């Protein structure tokens, strides 16, 4: 165990639902700012937002104090990704690397587009279905450069270091060799997942090719630099909450009691079973271009 735990507030699949993170002392922390980017040499932490095969689009709430995980909302409705035939929900454990930020004021030299204003995304390809709010340690293998409605939205490919097969995966070519079809499915998924919502297909830099581990780590490091500028107020976050409990050089650092007061003001966890709306299980068939 790495000492992190999570606590739910309100009922899942409601507008009020939140997942807060706690450290080994049981104190509330921000998954965005307080979980260290590195778990070990060449090993990164990952905050799991969406377990594999689930549909609810959960994400770190960058603008809320302590940045709990909550379900994304568009036009007042909770967001679920469609089951785009032949996929069921998300096809990896999906989440973010903490202490990173894709700066919307930074034009990426590789994509020609600015950042999407979120921590960098990760697709974890191991066999275990992780839990929402779980903090895992991952080995980075490569990266995909998605362009989402004109914004750069990097997708890091990684594997849980605790996966039984992790030792066999050291770079993106190992994924191609050992999980044939998975990277092609990943591009296809990201290209088309917004089509059921009436949006156009997403685009990619590098002709939708995956870049290798070294390239990926360089991108992650640059997003870590952008995060540090954000949390130390060298960059204007324009509404992002930088409240944290651990970043000593940050003017937004608060004490554990202030963090606890934020959570204490919210509804308690929901004891009753909460279910996903049945229409989330529908298949969506779409002609590939």
Secondary structure as GFF3:
##gff-version 3
##sequence-region A 1 289
A	DSSP	beta_strand	5	9	.	.	.	ID=ss1
A	DSSP	beta_strand	18	22	.	.	.	ID=ss2
A	DSSP	beta_strand	28	29	.	.	.	ID=ss3
A	DSSP	beta_strand	38	40	.	.	.	ID=ss4
A	DSSP	beta_strand	43	50	.	.	.	ID=ss5
A	DSSP	beta_strand	58	60	.	.	.	ID=ss6
A	DSSP	three_ten_helix	65	67	.	.	.	ID=ss7
A	DSSP	beta_strand	69	71	.	.	.	ID=ss8
A	DSSP	beta_strand	73	74	.	.	.	ID=ss9
A	DSSP	beta_strand	77	78	.	.	.	ID=ss10
A	DSSP	beta_strand	83	84	.	.	.	ID=ss11
A	DSSP	beta_strand	93	96	.	.	.	ID=ss12
A	DSSP	beta_strand	114	115	.	.	.	ID=ss13
A	DSSP	beta_strand	121	124	.	.	.	ID=ss14
A	DSSP	beta_strand	135	148	.	.	.	ID=ss15
A	DSSP	beta_strand	151	160	.	.	.	ID=ss16
A	DSSP	three_ten_helix	166	168	.	.	.	ID=ss17
A	DSSP	alpha_helix	172	178	.	.	.	ID=ss18
A	DSSP	alpha_helix	182	192	.	.	.	ID=ss19
A	DSSP	three_ten_helix	195	197	.	.	.	ID=ss20
A	DSSP	beta_strand	203	204	.	.	.	ID=ss21
A	DSSP	three_ten_helix	206	208	.	.	.	ID=ss22
A	DSSP	beta_strand	210	212	.	.	.	ID=ss23
A	DSSP	alpha_helix	213	231	.	.	.	ID=ss24
A	DSSP	alpha_helix	256	264	.	.	.	ID=ss25
A	DSSP	three_ten_helix	278	281	.	.	.	ID=ss26
A	DSSP	beta_strand	283	284	.	.	.	ID=ss27
###
